């Protein structure tokens, strides 16, 4: 495949945050608009809008100034992290749909639960970062989905007699030099940790 195709799109996210000092509530409204061309003319279409209201019991704040401090700090922190949130979640959403389509078109068998788990892990990592929470130890580069896909794609181009842990480990080290298991034993332990079936992986199923 030598031809290169590209798909372009433009989405605009507009937001409004309203403070009600009397009820001590914040109302946030987000609107997503698609910008396109139609018959050569600029064209806009509203795709979605969502409104959310968040409040706190009056006893939380001793006075109006505390409410304003909370609401304004929350907004500015949200706005600061919004670009990363939009970028990260958009990429994860595309990855979700790409994997689901592989499965739906029967090009590759993928467990949708693994797709969800993969997404949740990456989202949790981002949320921890934005909230300043520490991570427990060094997170593995691999997930159940990523490891099973990597192994299946390697064995697909290997003769059946060469589909051993040693050969697959070497292949992974060549394809993923910065994150592949260091040895066949490390690969075996990783497969066991994710409760994958080596015989099934080796068969390419």
Secondary structure as a PSIPRED ss2 file (coil, helix, strand):
# PSIPRED VFORMAT (PSIPRED V4.0)

   1 X C   1.000  0.000  0.000
   2 X C   1.000  0.000  0.000
   3 X C   1.000  0.000  0.000
   4 X C   1.000  0.000  0.000
   5 X C   1.000  0.000  0.000
   6 X C   1.000  0.000  0.000
   7 X C   1.000  0.000  0.000
   8 X C   1.000  0.000  0.000
   9 X C   1.000  0.000  0.000
  10 X E   0.000  0.000  1.000
  11 X E   0.000  0.000  1.000
  12 X E   0.000  0.000  1.000
  13 X E   0.000  0.000  1.000
  14 X E   0.000  0.000  1.000
  15 X E   0.000  0.000  1.000
  16 X E   0.000  0.000  1.000
  17 X E   0.000  0.000  1.000
  18 X E   0.000  0.000  1.000
  19 X E   0.000  0.000  1.000
  20 X E   0.000  0.000  1.000
  21 X C   1.000  0.000  0.000
  22 X C   1.000  0.000  0.000
  23 X C   1.000  0.000  0.000
  24 X C   1.000  0.000  0.000
  25 X E   0.000  0.000  1.000
  26 X E   0.000  0.000  1.000
  27 X E   0.000  0.000  1.000
  28 X E   0.000  0.000  1.000
  29 X E   0.000  0.000  1.000
  30 X E   0.000  0.000  1.000
  31 X E   0.000  0.000  1.000
  32 X E   0.000  0.000  1.000
  33 X E   0.000  0.000  1.000
  34 X E   0.000  0.000  1.000
  35 X E   0.000  0.000  1.000
  36 X E   0.000  0.000  1.000
  37 X E   0.000  0.000  1.000
  38 X E   0.000  0.000  1.000
  39 X C   1.000  0.000  0.000
  40 X C   1.000  0.000  0.000
  41 X E   0.000  0.000  1.000
  42 X E   0.000  0.000  1.000
  43 X E   0.000  0.000  1.000
  44 X E   0.000  0.000  1.000
  45 X E   0.000  0.000  1.000
  46 X E   0.000  0.000  1.000
  47 X E   0.000  0.000  1.000
  48 X E   0.000  0.000  1.000
  49 X E   0.000  0.000  1.000
  50 X E   0.000  0.000  1.000
  51 X E   0.000  0.000  1.000
  52 X E   0.000  0.000  1.000
  53 X E   0.000  0.000  1.000
  54 X E   0.000  0.000  1.000
  55 X E   0.000  0.000  1.000
  56 X C   1.000  0.000  0.000
  57 X C   1.000  0.000  0.000
  58 X H   0.000  1.000  0.000
  59 X H   0.000  1.000  0.000
  60 X H   0.000  1.000  0.000
  61 X C   1.000  0.000  0.000
  62 X C   1.000  0.000  0.000
  63 X C   1.000  0.000  0.000
  64 X H   0.000  1.000  0.000
  65 X H   0.000  1.000  0.000
  66 X H   0.000  1.000  0.000
  67 X H   0.000  1.000  0.000
  68 X H   0.000  1.000  0.000
  69 X H   0.000  1.000  0.000
  70 X H   0.000  1.000  0.000
  71 X H   0.000  1.000  0.000
  72 X H   0.000  1.000  0.000
  73 X H   0.000  1.000  0.000
  74 X H   0.000  1.000  0.000
  75 X H   0.000  1.000  0.000
  76 X H   0.000  1.000  0.000
  77 X H   0.000  1.000  0.000
  78 X H   0.000  1.000  0.000
  79 X H   0.000  1.000  0.000
  80 X H   0.000  1.000  0.000
  81 X H   0.000  1.000  0.000
  82 X H   0.000  1.000  0.000
  83 X H   0.000  1.000  0.000
  84 X H   0.000  1.000  0.000
  85 X H   0.000  1.000  0.000
  86 X H   0.000  1.000  0.000
  87 X H   0.000  1.000  0.000
  88 X H   0.000  1.000  0.000
  89 X H   0.000  1.000  0.000
  90 X H   0.000  1.000  0.000
  91 X H   0.000  1.000  0.000
  92 X H   0.000  1.000  0.000
  93 X H   0.000  1.000  0.000
  94 X H   0.000  1.000  0.000
  95 X H   0.000  1.000  0.000
  96 X H   0.000  1.000  0.000
  97 X H   0.000  1.000  0.000
  98 X H   0.000  1.000  0.000
  99 X H   0.000  1.000  0.000
 100 X H   0.000  1.000  0.000
 101 X H   0.000  1.000  0.000
 102 X H   0.000  1.000  0.000
 103 X H   0.000  1.000  0.000
 104 X H   0.000  1.000  0.000
 105 X C   1.000  0.000  0.000
 106 X C   1.000  0.000  0.000
 107 X C   1.000  0.000  0.000
 108 X C   1.000  0.000  0.000
 109 X C   1.000  0.000  0.000
 110 X C   1.000  0.000  0.000
 111 X C   1.000  0.000  0.000
 112 X H   0.000  1.000  0.000
 113 X H   0.000  1.000  0.000
 114 X H   0.000  1.000  0.000
 115 X H   0.000  1.000  0.000
 116 X H   0.000  1.000  0.000
 117 X H   0.000  1.000  0.000
 118 X H   0.000  1.000  0.000
 119 X H   0.000  1.000  0.000
 120 X H   0.000  1.000  0.000
 121 X H   0.000  1.000  0.000
 122 X H   0.000  1.000  0.000
 123 X H   0.000  1.000  0.000
 124 X H   0.000  1.000  0.000
 125 X H   0.000  1.000  0.000
 126 X H   0.000  1.000  0.000
 127 X H   0.000  1.000  0.000
 128 X H   0.000  1.000  0.000
 129 X H   0.000  1.000  0.000
 130 X H   0.000  1.000  0.000
 131 X H   0.000  1.000  0.000
 132 X C   1.000  0.000  0.000
 133 X C   1.000  0.000  0.000
 134 X C   1.000  0.000  0.000
 135 X C   1.000  0.000  0.000
 136 X C   1.000  0.000  0.000
 137 X C   1.000  0.000  0.000
 138 X C   1.000  0.000  0.000
 139 X C   1.000  0.000  0.000
 140 X C   1.000  0.000  0.000
 141 X C   1.000  0.000  0.000
 142 X C   1.000  0.000  0.000
 143 X C   1.000  0.000  0.000
 144 X H   0.000  1.000  0.000
 145 X H   0.000  1.000  0.000
 146 X H   0.000  1.000  0.000
 147 X H   0.000  1.000  0.000
 148 X H   0.000  1.000  0.000
 149 X H   0.000  1.000  0.000
 150 X H   0.000  1.000  0.000
 151 X H   0.000  1.000  0.000
 152 X H   0.000  1.000  0.000
 153 X H   0.000  1.000  0.000
 154 X H   0.000  1.000  0.000
 155 X H   0.000  1.000  0.000
 156 X C   1.000  0.000  0.000
 157 X C   1.000  0.000  0.000
 158 X C   1.000  0.000  0.000
 159 X C   1.000  0.000  0.000
 160 X H   0.000  1.000  0.000
 161 X H   0.000  1.000  0.000
 162 X H   0.000  1.000  0.000
 163 X C   1.000  0.000  0.000
 164 X C   1.000  0.000  0.000
 165 X H   0.000  1.000  0.000
 166 X H   0.000  1.000  0.000
 167 X H   0.000  1.000  0.000
 168 X H   0.000  1.000  0.000
 169 X H   0.000  1.000  0.000
 170 X H   0.000  1.000  0.000
 171 X H   0.000  1.000  0.000
 172 X H   0.000  1.000  0.000
 173 X H   0.000  1.000  0.000
 174 X H   0.000  1.000  0.000
 175 X H   0.000  1.000  0.000
 176 X C   1.000  0.000  0.000
 177 X C   1.000  0.000  0.000
 178 X C   1.000  0.000  0.000
 179 X C   1.000  0.000  0.000
 180 X C   1.000  0.000  0.000
 181 X C   1.000  0.000  0.000
 182 X C   1.000  0.000  0.000
 183 X C   1.000  0.000  0.000
 184 X H   0.000  1.000  0.000
 185 X H   0.000  1.000  0.000
 186 X H   0.000  1.000  0.000
 187 X H   0.000  1.000  0.000
 188 X H   0.000  1.000  0.000
 189 X H   0.000  1.000  0.000
 190 X H   0.000  1.000  0.000
 191 X H   0.000  1.000  0.000
 192 X H   0.000  1.000  0.000
 193 X H   0.000  1.000  0.000
 194 X C   1.000  0.000  0.000
 195 X C   1.000  0.000  0.000
 196 X C   1.000  0.000  0.000
 197 X C   1.000  0.000  0.000
 198 X H   0.000  1.000  0.000
 199 X H   0.000  1.000  0.000
 200 X H   0.000  1.000  0.000
 201 X H   0.000  1.000  0.000
 202 X H   0.000  1.000  0.000
 203 X C   1.000  0.000  0.000
 204 X C   1.000  0.000  0.000
 205 X C   1.000  0.000  0.000
